[in-house]
Amino acid sequence: MRTVNNPPFRNAEGGAKPMQENRYIDTRGCVDQPVEFTEAVINGLADGGGLYVPQHIPELTLDEICELAQLPYAQRAARIYKAFGVDLPAQVIDELMAQAYGDNFDDERICPITSLDADTHVLELWHGPTSAFKDMALQCLPRFFSASAAQLREQGKLDHDFLILVATSGDTGKAALEGFRDLPHVSISVMYPDGGVSDIQYRQMATQRGSNVNVWGVRGNFDDCQTGAKNVFGDAAFAEKLLSEHGVSLSSANSINWGRLLPQVVYYVSAYSQLVADGKLTAGAPLDVCVPTGNFGNILAAYYAKRMGVPIDMLYCASNENRVLTDFINTGTYDVSDRPFVLTPSPSMDILVSSNLERQLFELTGRNPEAIADWMADLKQQRCFRVDEDTFKAVREHFAADSVDNAECLRTIKEVLDKHDYLLDPHTAVAYRAAQNLRGENPVLIASTAHWAKFGNNVYRALHDMQPGQPLPENVAALSGCGLNDLVADESGHHDVPRGLAELDGLPIKFTEVIDGTTEDIESATERFLAALDNE
């Protein structure tokens, strides 16, 4: 594999470029000068509201991809970061990856692959400390964020601290809190939709340890949280006030931050190499990938792996009843103007405005920032946009999509347990069913995004052939999330509840505040949090 110390690589335009020149541009064409990886990670969101993308996507040979399987996962990740020209010393990259992917995961393989049959493989992305796929990025990003900030301080480019502001549909929040807790020069606030996450997800956030962390419930849904956060990021006057009064600048740990996305690229490259090494795939054979999709970052990472040379064929976008992405991929129109927001058994996918679709469209338009700026303006003003014919054709070349309703999601959990003795969470169940509906002749890799015990209430409904939303039996409803997981484990025979989930009943609730999702309310709550930190 080509690394920073092995200069040339083939970029998207076919020319050789030294790795050190791989800087970052934005999707809307508002950034005058490309920035280094460290600056892109620290900034989070680019000026003008666009998202950072690398100037060049490195290409790997098939041999380089397959050779990764000979390395521990942390070293695989380090090699891919070096291929992207990350502007940190190679030794630092190695050390940070060893910290990110070590004994904080409950499986030394980090993201093992379970094969349900010869052509259906499940990539288990939930073996980290919070039992969700977000750990794959959020054990990595905080370490690179801190290292990037330290390097910029040494270069005299930085003289303030940071507040990480995060909107979550359930899993990102806990993973970000755990990743950033007690890091120097950084504090973190997380917003989640009040009543829109599972009991386990709520308890994971509300019991979070750490001296620099804060959590708010928001009245509304995830899109309200995400829109509120974006509005705060776009408020220049508020940013100036935070800097002058608190010495703090805002940044993001959501997947709008490239530092969140790059670790996800790693696990798709790694998975292909592992399937080949395990004899489950012939080197060079095509592989389809199916991802349960809400904010589009996870499936976009698979697209970038494909661009790097991984023999991925079709990307299957699996939606729940909030099927805006499925409709877009099938029609070329993205329309949330009159679309109801549905609460589903897979709450981390209950999203209507998918931020990372912007990066995907930037790539599929041949990197046309004017088109992206126009479409994003239409989405903000009219809640709808339609791509041109050539872009829609490009979407269809890479993607197929299907949606799975709530009842089918629960039936799939029971079906897979009965057929394969494998217990899916509701998000992975959506992906499994969509993969079965869409698949052709190729083997399929299904991204499994959470441990089942994060959603024990709906797994219980599935195992008892209950309808979505049907009230649980009185004795079951009286159980805590942990108690319900114990019951599901006994009934299913899957006694693998991670310790971090099993201990939640014994931890004190630290955060109970619920706020409105307006820009003003979020900014006021942010100032209260920072003032409290200043007084400590």
C-alpha atoms as one frame of an Amber mdcrd trajectory, in Angstrom:
protein
   0.000   0.000   0.000   1.211   3.481  -0.738   1.943   5.583   2.295   3.112
   9.103   3.034   6.677   7.877   2.757   6.032   6.210  -0.600   5.235   9.376
  -2.543   3.321   8.884  -5.761  -0.253   7.730  -6.026  -2.787   7.819  -8.790
  -5.425  10.443  -8.228  -8.940  10.618  -9.660  -7.721  12.557 -12.690  -5.069
   9.969 -13.485  -1.992  12.019 -12.575   0.665  11.194 -10.024   0.589  13.354
  -6.911   2.716  13.238  -3.793   0.766  12.219  -0.722   1.776  15.336   1.168
  -0.308  17.414  -1.266  -3.620  15.759  -0.419  -5.489  18.639   1.130  -9.193
  19.266   1.653 -11.686  21.295  -0.353 -15.380  21.863   0.312 -18.498  20.707
  -1.482 -19.912  24.204  -2.087 -16.794  25.948  -3.351 -16.678  28.513  -0.551
 -13.200  27.740   0.867 -10.544  29.850  -0.872  -7.548  27.687   0.011  -7.543
  23.914   0.562  -6.707  22.923   4.135  -4.745  20.067   5.672  -6.458  17.084
   7.303  -5.759  18.492  10.763  -7.547  21.760   9.948 -10.479  19.976   8.316
 -10.954  17.858  11.451 -10.709  20.845  13.796 -13.066  22.984  11.708 -15.648
  20.216  11.286 -17.887  22.185   8.927 -16.372  24.245   6.128 -17.011  27.972
   5.736 -20.205  28.534   3.764 -21.840  25.400   5.151 -20.190  22.879   2.843
 -18.460  19.640   3.822 -14.768  18.882   3.478 -13.603  16.219   1.021 -10.036
  15.245   0.073  -8.672  16.722  -3.137  -7.637  13.238  -4.242  -8.887   9.739
  -3.455  -5.893   7.367  -3.203  -6.049   4.199  -5.267  -4.914   0.840  -3.924
  -4.001  -2.241  -5.916  -5.831  -5.481  -5.240  -2.648  -6.902  -3.708  -2.365
  -3.912  -1.372  -5.970  -4.389  -0.272  -5.626  -8.112   0.330  -2.320  -7.730
   2.197  -4.123  -5.757   4.902  -5.533  -8.986   6.334  -2.025  -9.886   7.517
  -2.073  -6.928   9.927  -3.964  -6.218  13.157  -6.896  -3.883  12.608  -5.160
  -0.818  14.095  -2.319  -1.183  11.595  -4.772  -1.573   8.719  -6.369   1.711
   9.760  -2.986   3.443  10.043  -2.004   2.389   6.536  -5.179   3.777   5.023
  -4.810   7.070   6.915  -1.278   7.392   5.572  -2.554   6.688   2.058  -4.837
   9.712   2.440  -1.861  11.911   3.318  -2.880  12.742   6.888  -0.526  15.520
   7.993   0.596  13.956  11.262   3.868  12.048  11.767   3.615   8.383  10.793
   4.564   7.295  14.315   1.777   9.440  15.795  -0.772   7.887  13.428   0.387
   4.416  14.466   0.153   5.272  18.175  -3.292   6.855  17.898  -4.679   3.882
  15.999  -3.280   1.471  18.583  -5.102   3.469  21.270  -8.333   3.675  19.272
  -8.562  -0.018  18.420  -7.276  -1.972  21.383  -8.688  -3.530  24.531 -11.505
  -0.960  24.556 -13.153  -3.366  22.067 -14.482  -6.704  23.281 -13.105  -8.637
  20.285  -9.468  -8.406  19.221 -10.583  -8.518  15.584 -12.364  -5.180  16.290
 -15.085  -5.728  13.665 -15.408  -9.478  13.060 -17.445 -10.927  10.219 -20.097
 -13.583  10.814 -21.258 -15.528   7.764 -24.909 -16.593   7.850 -24.427 -18.633
   4.694 -21.867 -18.850   1.880 -22.974 -15.564   0.301 -24.361 -13.523   3.218
 -21.812 -11.960   5.545 -22.473  -9.688   8.532 -19.851  -7.071   9.425 -20.215
  -6.601  13.190 -19.404  -2.979  13.890 -20.643  -2.910  17.501 -17.850  -4.416
  19.571 -16.682  -1.048  20.932 -17.399   0.497  24.339 -20.914   1.770  23.507
 -22.056  -1.263  21.449 -22.801   0.702  18.271 -20.989   1.198  14.969 -20.316
   4.826  15.887 -17.479   3.573  18.122 -15.531   2.612  15.010 -15.162   6.319
  14.238 -15.606   7.910  17.649 -12.832   6.006  19.364 -10.639   7.327  16.548
 -11.796  10.904  15.859 -11.308  12.341  19.379  -7.705  11.141  19.457  -6.976
  12.623  16.037  -8.848  15.788  16.998  -6.614  16.261  20.047  -3.453  15.465
  18.095  -4.509  17.853  15.321  -5.197  20.628  17.836  -1.837  20.066  19.522
  -0.011  20.256  16.213  -1.828  23.440  15.207  -0.988  24.985  18.599   2.673
  24.186  18.047   2.441  25.839  14.634   0.925  28.953  16.184  -2.362  28.493
  14.294  -4.502  27.829  17.367  -4.868  29.493  20.767  -8.311  28.460  22.059
 -10.298  25.464  23.306 -13.225  23.668  21.689 -16.809  22.747  22.351 -17.979
  19.719  20.384 -21.688  20.166  19.628 -23.422  16.948  18.586 -26.911  16.100
  17.383 -27.758  12.423  17.783 -30.527  10.044  16.842 -29.315   7.759  19.614
 -25.924   6.154  19.015 -23.592   8.986  17.947 -24.229  10.882  21.174 -23.036
   8.197  23.558 -20.100   7.251  21.346 -18.994  10.899  21.098 -19.398  11.454
  24.847 -17.309   8.394  25.575 -14.658   9.329  23.030 -14.223  12.955  24.134
 -14.724  12.625  27.896 -11.989  14.215  29.996  -9.830  15.172  27.009  -7.900
  18.404  27.665  -8.972  21.629  25.923 -12.259  20.048  24.772 -15.803  19.937
  26.152 -18.808  18.247  24.548 -22.569  18.805  24.489 -24.988  16.297  22.973
 -28.604  16.825  21.899 -31.011  13.929  21.409 -34.756  13.908  20.539 -36.620
  13.634  23.845 -38.673  10.432  23.746 -37.135   9.459  20.407 -34.413   7.082
  21.619 -34.553   3.708  23.334 -34.392   3.450  27.123 -30.917   1.950  26.869
 -29.727   4.753  24.561 -31.164   7.358  26.955 -29.514   5.792  29.975 -26.184
   5.508  28.176 -26.168   9.280  27.623 -27.836  10.388  30.857 -25.359   8.445
  33.021 -22.255   9.566  31.135 -19.132   9.986  33.237 -16.707  12.845  32.693
 -16.020  16.390  33.861 -16.368  18.018  30.416 -19.632  16.483  29.177 -23.232
  17.650  28.918 -26.470  16.201  27.513 -29.816  17.772  26.587 -33.062  16.282
  25.427 -34.712  18.334  22.670 -38.451  18.655  22.143 -38.857  17.334  18.605
 -37.208  14.762  16.371 -33.639  14.208  15.193 -34.008  16.560  12.242 -34.908
  19.316  14.723 -31.704  18.565  16.640 -29.581  18.453  13.498 -31.090  21.605
  11.988 -30.660  23.444  15.279 -27.015  22.403  15.482 -26.348  23.516  11.895
 -27.979  26.876  12.597 -25.772  27.365  15.636 -22.680  26.495  13.596 -23.764
  29.073  11.021 -24.239  31.892  13.565 -21.097  34.027  13.189 -22.080  36.404
  15.980 -22.511  33.535  18.430 -19.169  32.074  17.398 -17.474  35.409  18.090
 -19.180  35.622  21.479 -18.036  32.128  22.502 -14.493  32.923  21.496 -14.323
  36.305  23.237 -16.160  35.346  26.450 -15.150  31.708  26.912 -12.102  31.185
  24.688 -13.980  28.410  22.910 -14.698  27.574  19.280 -17.387  25.158  18.083
 -16.602  21.970  16.206 -18.487  18.792  15.334 -18.276  15.062  15.903 -21.197
  14.293  13.615 -20.459  12.673  10.278 -20.313  16.102   8.659 -16.737  15.990
  10.039 -14.386  14.187   7.661 -12.588  12.816  10.708 -15.751  10.811  11.431
 -16.032   9.470   7.900 -12.480   8.302   7.192 -12.470   5.621   9.941 -15.590
   4.188   8.321 -13.832   3.889   4.973 -11.248   1.757   6.754 -13.630  -0.986
   7.831 -14.963  -1.602   4.330 -11.450  -1.927   2.897 -10.538  -4.146   5.834
 -13.648  -6.312   5.460 -12.907  -7.154   1.840  -9.353  -8.179   2.698 -10.630
 -10.316   5.577 -13.218 -12.118   3.456 -10.504 -13.008   0.967  -8.125 -14.160
   3.720 -10.868 -16.305   5.250 -11.520 -18.033   1.929 -15.046 -16.624   1.686
 -14.297 -14.510  -1.365 -11.894 -14.855  -4.276  -9.525 -11.915  -4.643 -10.992
  -9.552  -7.227 -14.499 -11.024  -7.038 -17.268  -8.399  -6.749 -18.970  -7.832
  -3.416 -22.233  -5.972  -2.816 -22.638  -3.992   0.410 -25.923  -3.275   2.196
 -26.098  -0.538   4.827 -28.998   0.556   7.077 -28.962   4.217   6.207 -30.109
   7.436   7.852 -27.539  10.214   7.552 -25.777   8.501   4.578 -22.284   8.572
   6.085 -21.935   4.811   6.550 -22.861   3.944   2.978 -20.844   6.878   1.626
 -17.790   5.351   3.318 -18.382   2.168   1.315 -18.527   4.277  -1.858 -15.141
   5.835  -1.034 -13.717   2.338  -0.412 -14.971   1.411  -3.869 -13.295   4.497
  -5.312 -10.047   3.393  -3.680 -10.132   0.132  -5.608 -12.041  -2.281  -3.386
 -14.059  -4.554  -5.739 -17.422  -3.404  -4.419 -20.180  -3.605  -7.017 -23.588
  -2.385  -5.844 -24.286  -0.351  -2.754 -27.684  -1.201  -1.276 -29.283   1.606
   0.706 -31.692   0.170   3.277 -34.326   2.547   4.672 -36.987   2.084   7.298
 -40.385   3.783   6.960 -38.580   7.129   6.790 -37.751   6.222   3.205 -36.567
   9.550   1.833 -33.247   8.087   0.652 -34.911   5.117  -1.025 -37.262   7.471
  -2.857 -34.370   9.690  -3.890 -32.286   6.824  -5.245 -35.289   5.494  -7.145
 -36.523   8.834  -8.551 -33.766  11.473  -8.390 -35.980  13.760  -6.282 -35.209
  14.490  -2.636 -38.405  15.764  -1.070 -39.141  16.317   2.617 -41.606  19.144
   2.033 -44.670  17.123   3.005 -43.174  13.941   4.385 -44.269  12.675   7.797
 -41.598  11.773  10.319 -42.215   8.203  11.490 -40.993   6.749  14.778 -39.744
   3.233  14.056 -38.130   0.270  15.869 -34.835   1.468  14.290 -34.596   5.001
  15.756 -31.020   5.730  14.694 -32.322   5.747  11.116 -35.261   8.052  11.858
 -33.799  10.864   9.795 -35.240  12.852   6.885 -32.392  15.261   6.066 -29.312
  13.168   5.300 -26.260  15.405   5.604 -23.711  13.171   3.876 -25.742  12.904
   0.702 -24.135  16.263  -0.105 -20.694  14.665  -0.293 -22.028  11.817  -2.403
 -23.642  14.156  -4.916 -20.467  16.231  -5.055 -18.589  13.123  -6.172 -21.257
  11.958  -8.632 -21.474  15.373 -10.340 -17.759  15.263 -11.083 -17.208  17.603
  -8.101 -19.472  20.445  -9.194 -19.781  22.847  -6.229 -22.245  25.136  -8.016
 -24.741  22.303  -8.457 -24.342  21.271  -4.817 -24.819  24.823  -3.535 -27.989
  25.204  -5.632 -29.477  21.888  -4.486 -28.680  22.534  -0.837 -30.253  25.989
  -1.097 -33.381  24.425  -2.616 -33.483  21.881   0.190 -33.227  24.587   2.833
 -35.750  26.925   1.235 -38.194  24.563  -0.478 -37.453  21.314   1.387 -36.975
  19.642  -1.978 -34.536  19.343  -4.877 -34.146  17.266  -8.030 -30.825  16.258
  -9.564 -30.095  16.439 -13.272 -30.344  13.429 -15.579 -26.604  12.690 -15.690
 -26.288  12.767 -11.902 -29.316  10.532 -11.492 -27.775   8.066 -13.953 -24.587
   8.062 -11.861 -26.622   7.428  -8.694 -28.263   4.414 -10.314 -24.914   3.017
 -11.485 -23.723   2.680  -7.907 -26.831   2.440  -5.731 -30.035   0.485  -5.372
 -32.463   1.053  -2.531 -35.404  -0.448  -0.719 -37.363   0.332   2.420 -38.630
  -2.031   5.102 -41.724  -1.260   7.132 -41.905  -1.639  10.887 -43.746  -4.953
  10.889 -41.368  -6.518   8.362 -38.401  -5.320  10.428 -39.646  -7.211  13.491
 -40.562 -10.304  11.472 -37.028 -10.353  10.074 -35.467 -10.447  13.551 -37.495
 -13.564  14.375 -36.847 -15.136  10.967 -33.053 -14.771  11.193 -32.974 -16.085
  14.765 -35.014 -19.134  13.787 -33.039 -19.792  10.590 -29.480 -18.910  11.617
 -29.553 -18.674  15.448 -28.307 -15.091  15.036 -29.944 -12.198  16.849 -30.177
  -8.934  14.905 -30.911  -5.477  16.202 -33.724  -3.644  14.353 -31.361  -1.562
  12.191 -29.438  -4.576  10.946 -32.760  -6.354  10.389 -33.759  -3.567   7.984
 -30.490  -4.064   6.112 -30.841  -7.857   6.049 -34.344  -7.688   4.574 -33.383
  -5.019   2.025 -30.365  -7.093   0.990 -32.567 -10.117   0.376 -34.955  -7.996
  -1.684 -32.260  -6.324  -3.799 -29.445  -8.830  -4.136 -28.300 -10.315  -7.399
 -25.607 -12.935  -7.932 -22.859 -11.354  -5.849 -22.145 -12.151  -2.209 -23.470
  -9.458   0.136 -21.790  -7.816   3.109 -24.368  -6.432   5.563 -23.265  -3.659
   7.896 -24.486  -4.557  11.390 -24.666  -1.269  13.240 -25.674  -2.070  16.822
 -25.857  -4.857  19.382 -29.401  -6.156  19.809 -29.413  -5.235  23.510 -29.573
  -1.521  22.711 -33.133  -2.131  21.496 -34.378  -4.913  23.726 -37.997  -3.703
  23.752 -38.411  -4.174  20.011 -36.383  -7.374  19.962 -38.827  -8.698  22.591
 -41.750  -7.687  20.369 -40.118  -9.482  17.453 -39.568 -12.715  19.356 -43.197
 -12.714  20.565 -44.746 -11.894  17.179 -46.044  -8.583  18.467 -46.923  -5.613
  16.291 -44.714  -2.496  16.190 -45.685  -0.138  18.979 -47.910  -2.717  20.640
 -47.790  -2.238  24.421 -45.560  -4.720  26.166 -47.172  -7.038  28.727 -47.542
  -5.227  32.038 -44.901  -7.295  33.814 -42.449  -6.764  30.946 -43.163  -3.040
  30.613 -42.319  -2.655  34.296 -38.763  -3.840  33.650 -35.889  -1.442  33.074
 -34.011  -1.684  29.789 -31.412  -3.849  31.513 -34.039  -6.131  33.010 -35.732
  -6.505  29.660 -32.404  -7.421  28.051 -31.906 -10.154  30.650 -35.328 -11.532
  29.757 -34.610 -11.475  26.003 -31.235 -13.130  26.608 -32.890 -15.949  28.561
 -35.604 -16.484  25.958 -33.310 -16.339  22.928 -30.290 -18.083  24.398 -28.067
 -15.138  23.473 -26.428 -14.217  26.784 -23.973 -11.787  25.246 -25.159  -8.461
  26.675 -22.089  -6.195  26.822 -21.002  -5.056  30.267 -21.440  -1.394  29.367
 -25.142  -2.025  28.761 -25.702  -4.498  31.593 -24.448  -2.064  34.269 -26.665
   0.916  33.344 -29.294   0.311  36.046 -26.656   0.821  38.706 -25.425   4.196
  37.418 -26.851   7.559  38.545 -28.780   9.727  36.079 -26.751  12.937  35.691
 -28.544  14.772  32.868 -32.267  15.485  32.749 -32.598  18.901  31.046 -34.954
  19.157  28.065 -34.852  22.233  25.814 -36.560  23.487  22.680 -34.702  22.962
  19.415 -34.566  26.586  18.305 -31.236  28.234  17.615 -31.797  30.629  20.515
 -32.553  27.858  23.007 -29.554  25.768  21.977 -27.270  28.788  22.191 -28.607
  29.717  25.636 -28.113  26.180  26.908 -24.606  26.151  25.453 -23.692  29.332
  27.295 -25.064  27.951  30.570 -22.908  24.843  30.177 -19.760  26.829  29.383
 -20.405  29.250  32.257 -20.661  26.290  34.630 -17.344  24.945  33.334 -15.737
  28.375  33.714 -16.817  28.486  37.363 -15.387  25.088  38.257
